[in-house]
Amino acid sequence: MATEGPGPGLQLQAGLQPELRALPGLLRALGMLAMTHAEVQLATERALADNPVLERAEGHPCPGCGRHVASGTCFRCRGQSGVSQFRDGPEPAVNPFASLEADAGVEVHPDCRHALDLVLAHLTSRGLLDCEPEQIARQHGLRPDQVYEALRAIRAVGPPGIASTSVVELLAIQAETLVDAGEAPDWLPHLVRAHLSDLAAGSTAVVVRAMGLPEEQVLAGLAMVRERLRPFVAVDTGATAAGVPTADVFLYRRPDGSLEVEVPASAWFGLQIVDLSAGLPAASGAKQWLTDHELAARRLLYQIDRRAGALLRITECAVAHQKDFLDHGDAGRHHPLTRTAVAQEIGLHPSTVSRAVSGKRLRLPSGTVTDLACLFGKGMAARAALQESIAAAGAASDEQLRAELARSGFVIARRTVNKYRRSLQLDS
């Protein structure tokens, strides 16, 4: 007797299993879709501090756009001429500590100038020393006092925490800076130095007993560590930092005049996963520890890339509709475009498009940064036409202007004409 196959309910359940397994990751990725570029950067820095298998490749941010590069400027900002589009003068130095070296060279004692160059060579891309000062002295045949004089000069002119020997010390020095500025309680540096590992392990009660503080203060201190302290040193020069605009989406002009959209994905931030299995103990607990951290790292990269992919599709669709406006910068060439229309065209939910566009910034080929929302809306061309009509008709009534706009193809209500008219008067 033939056996019956699975019923429709079981078939549906089996068919949904892959989607159900993927749902948490998709939801997290959609949550990141609402984040701005700066918020994504902050999330990556926190992950780099917390996850040992997640690293940033050697290099520094491009002075033109902020993309992580091994040296100099990125291929887009360099352009075909080999000169940066966003800074005057020659290409910036490959060494991100070049300004620090010059400033410390003035501060250091002349007898220790040669030691300064050697100590600077031991700074990692995060601004930490790659070994102890005594090891630097032995390795290069220097006296310890020469190394410490070089370190004194570097720390005197550099940002807080520069040339620290550990991330904990770096964070503690940053905490001391906040205390000196009156922005943090005086016990925060001790919390970082003595109990950061306890907080990372979730042992809040241990910290409460050891420091004699209320739990609310300890939790507030932990929040300040997460929000105000960074596991790296900002070593970029002021000119470089000022040259990097904050944008979520970048628009480039190709040689043939067409427009290309780029959204920073995980590679933009220089993120990579390192294999730590070689030095891992054979214990099952260690393997599970590594698996959990690898999963967390891959999940972060997935979320960043999903965000970039959604923003890319949305912007490419909007750019295709607004090509005339982007080519000429004329508000009269702005085409009415809604987020719902874009969502229907690319197969996304309208709320997803709204979440993606909200608060995002677009950098135009000229280098100007504006709201991504400028690609959407129905009123820009109508406002431009109204401004022309007012200039031509003089003291016309709202109804007369409405009729004139209707003859030009802009069918809007009289009250909308009045609203646009008042806003144009405020802008003028």
N, C-alpha and C positions, 0 to 999 in steps of 0.2 A: 504494500500500500504506500502510495507516495506521501511523503511528509509535506505539510504545508510550510510555505516560506514565511518569513517574518511579516507580521501585520504592518499596515501603513504607519501606525504610531511608532513601532520599533524602527522602521526604515527611516522615518523622519528624525528620530532621536539619534540614530547612527550617523545620518548625514550631517547633523548639526554639531557633532563632537569636535571636528577641527575648528569650526567657528567659535564654539564655546571656549575651547582651550586658548584661542587667540584673543578673545574678548578683553581680558584684563590689560594686555599690552596695547591693544587698540585704544582702549579708554584712556590709558596713561598718555598715549601719543596725542590723542585729541585734546587732553588737558594741556599739554605743552604747546599745542597750536595757538592757544590764547596768550602765550608768553611772548614778551618782546625780546629783541636780540640781546639787550642788556641782561634780562632775566635768565635767558638761556646761558649766557656767559657765566653768570653767578652760579647756576646749577652745575655747570661743568667744573668750575673751580672747587666747589664743595665735593663733587664726586672724586676729583683728582686727589683731594686731601684725605678722603675717607676710604678709597678703594685702591689697594696696592697693585692690582693688575691693570689699572687704567693709568696711562701716562700720556704726556704731551711730547711729541717728537721734538728733537733739538731744533732750535730756531727762534724766531721772534715774530711779532705781528708786522705785517706790511705797513709802512708809513702812510700809504695812500688809502687803503681800504680796511686794514685790520686782519686780512687773511694771514694764516700762519704760513711762514715761508722759512726755508733753510737759511737764506741770506738775502740781503738787499731788499728789493721790492718784488712784488709778484709780477707775473707775465702780463697781466692786464694793465696795471698801473705803469709799468715800464714803457709799454707801447712799442711800436715798431722802431721808433727813433732811439730807444734805449734810455730815454730821460723820463723821469717821473712826471705824471700829468698833474700832480697835486702839490708839488713843492718846487720852489725855484732852486736853481743851482744843481750841483752834481748829485748823483745817487748817494743816499745815506750810507754810512759805513756799515759793514757787515757786523762788526763788533758792537753788541748792544750796550757795552760798558765804556764806549769811547768817551762820552761826556764825563762819566764818573772818573775815568783815568786822568783826564785833564784837570778836573777840579781837585782830586786827591793829590795830584802832582804838585799843586801849589801849597797844599796843607802839610805834606809830609816833610820830615827833616831831610835836608839834602844828602846826608850820609846814607839814607835808607831808600833813595829813589830807585835803585836797581831792585831792591826787595819788593817795592810796590808792584812793579811789572810782573814779578813771579807770583805774588799773592793773587793778583787779579786773574791770572791764568787758572787759578783753582776755584773760581766762582762758577757755579752751575748756572743753567739757564733760569733757575728760580732765584738766583742771588745768594745761594748758600755756599759755604765752603765744602769742598768734596773730601776734606780730611782735617785733622786737628792741626793747630798752628805749629805744634812741636814736630809733627811729621813733615810739614812744609819746610821747616828749618833744616831738618836732617836731609831731606831729599835734595835740597839745593845748596847745601853747605852754608847756610846762613846762621847767624846768631839768633836765638829766640827773641831778643829785644828788638832786632831789626824787623822781624815778622810782626811783632806786636805794635811797633810804631807804624808800619804800613797799614795794619788793621785799624789802628786808631784814626789815621787819616781818612781811610775809606768810610768808616762809620761816622766821622765828623761831617762829611759832605754828602753822604748817600742817604737814601730813604731809610726809615726805621726798620731795623732788623737785618740790614745788609751785612753780608759776611758772617752770619750766624752759623754755628756748627750743627744745628738741628732745627727741625720745624718747630718743635716745642719752644725753643729759645727765641726763634723768630716771632712766634705768636705772642710770647710773653713781652717782648720788647714793644711790639705793636700795642699791647694792652697798656704798658707803661706810658706810651705816648698819649693814649686816650685819657689815662688818669691825670697826666700833666695838663691836659687841655680841659680838665673838669668834666669830661664826657663819660667817665666810668668810675665805679667805686674803687677805693685804694686796694681792696683785697683781690681784684681781678687778676693781676699778674701772678700772685701766689696760687690762685685757683688753676691757672693755666700750667704753671711749672710743676705743681705737686699733684694735681688731680685730673689732668686732662684724660689720662687713660681710664680712670674710674668713670668719668662722665661718658666717654665713648662706649664703655661696657654697660652703661645704664645703671651704674651703682650710685645713684643719687644719695641714698641714705648714708653710704660710707662718707661721702663728701660733707654732708650735713653734720655728721658727728665730728669729723676731723676738724672742720673749720668753725664749728659752733655758730653756724648761720641758719636762719630759717630756710625751709625748703624753697619758699617762693623766691628768695634772693639767689639761691643756688641755681634755680631754673632760669631766672632772669640773666644771671651771669653766663649760663650756657647759651642762651639765646643771643647774647651780645658777642660771644665767641663765634657763633655761626654767621652772624650778620655783619659784624664789623671787622673781624680779623681775617687775614688771607694767608694761605700757606705758601706764598711766594712774595718776592720783592718787586715793586714797580720800578724797573730800572730804565724804562724808556725816557728819553729826553722830553722836555716840555714841548719842543717843536714837533716832535714826532707824535706825541699824544694829541696835540691840538690838530694835527693834520688828518686824524682818523675820524670821519663822521660816523655818527651812530645811525645805522640803517638796518632794516630787516630784509629788504629786497634791493638788489642792485640792477640797474638798467644800463646796458652798454650799447654803443653804436658800432656796428660791424663796418668793415671797409666799403661794402656795397650800399651802405645807408640804412640797412634793416636794423631792427632792435633785438637785442638778446637779453633775456632775463636770467639772473642768477640769485639763488637764495642760499645763504650759508648752511651747509650740512656738516656732518661730523668731521669730514676731512678738512673743512675750512678752519676748524678750531684746533687742528693738529692732533686730534685724539687717536690713540692706538691702544690695543690690548697686548700686554706682554705675557709671555709664557713663564710661569713660575714653578711649573711642575718638576723641573729638574732638581731643584734643591729642597723639595718637599718631603717631609717624613712619610713613611709608609702607612702610618696610622690612618684609620678610616675617618677619624674626626678632622684630620688635616686635609684630606681629600675633599670632604664635604665643605670645609671652609673655603677651599679654592674654587670649588664648583659654584658656591653661592656668590662669591665675588665676581667670577667670570660672567655669571648670569646677569648680575646687576649691571656690569659694565656693558654687556651686549644690549641689554634693555635700554640703557641710556642712549647708546648710539642709534638704536632702532627708533627711539622716540624723536631724536633730533632729525634724523633723516626723513621720518614720516611727516614731521612738521614742515621741513623744507620742500618735500614733494608736493604737499597740498598747497602751500603758498606759491610754489612755482606754477602749478596748473591754473590757479586762480588768477595770478598776475598775467601770465601769458595770454589768457583769454581776454582779460580787460585791456591789455596793451594792443591786441589785435583790433579791438573795437575803437580804441582811442589813438590810432596811429597818426591821423591828421593833427590832432591836438598836440601830441608829443613831438611831432616833426616841426610844427610851426609855433607852438607855445601860444596860440591864439584861442582865447576862451570861446570865441564864436565857432570854433571847429570841434568843441567838446560835444560828443554824442551822448544823449541820455542813456544811461546804463544803470541797471539795478543789480544788487547782489543776488536777488532771486533769479534774474535772467542768466547771470553767470552760472549759478548753481545748477539750473536746468540744462545749460549747454554742456557742462563738464560732468554732470551726473553726481553732484554732491547735494547734501541737504542745505537749504538756505541758511539755517542757523550755523552750520559749519563754516560757510563763507563769511558770514557776519563776524563770527568769532575770530577767524583768521585775519580779517581786514582791520578789526578794531585795534586802535592804538599802534598800528605798525607804521614804519617810516620807509619811504622809497627814495633811493638816490638816483637822480636823473643822470644822463650821460654828461651833462655839464658839470656835475659834481654837487649841484644843489640838492639838499635833502628836504623832502616835503612829506606830507601825509599820504599814505597809500590810498586813502579814501578819495584823493583828488581824481582818481580814475573813474569814480562812480558818481551817481546823482543825475538829476534831470534839470537842475536850475542854472548851471554855469553858462550854457549857451544862451538860454533865455535872458539871463541877467545882462550878458554882453549885448544882445540885440536890443534890450530895453534901454541900455545906456546910450546906444546909437540913436534910438528913437527919441529919447529925451533931448539929446543934443540937436537933433534935426527939427523936432516939433516945438521945442521951447516949453511954454507953460500949458501943456496939454493935460487933460483930465485923465484919471486912472482908466475910465471906460474907453476913451479915445486911444490910449496907449495899448489897452487890451486888444482892441480891434486891429490896431496896426500890427501887433505881434501875431495875431491870428492869421493875417494876410501873409506873414512871413513864415508861417508853419508852426508857430509856438502857441498852442491852444492852452491858455492858463486862465484861472479865475481872476476877476477884478481885485479881490482881496489879496491874491498872491502878487499881482502887479504892485499894489500898495506896499506890501511887505518888502519886495525887492527894491522899490523906489526909496523907501526909508533907509534900507541898509546901504544903498549906493550913496545916499546923502551923508550917512555917518562915515563911510569910507573916504569920502572926498575931503 
